[in-house]
């Protein structure tokens, strides 16, 4: 038992350093992941807005062509 405590004490600093670096890396990865998701949401909203604008233009064009045929 005493040998286990001595081994952990000697290696404990390295284990703690590895844990801190690993946790820091995970937080950076998570931050980048959330930023990319936010960018995708913004692009999707822009795309939906453009599609609505194109749909309105299409309806206007159909209305113009149908009113042109009626006269």
Beta strands, then each sheet from edge to edge (+ up, - down):
end
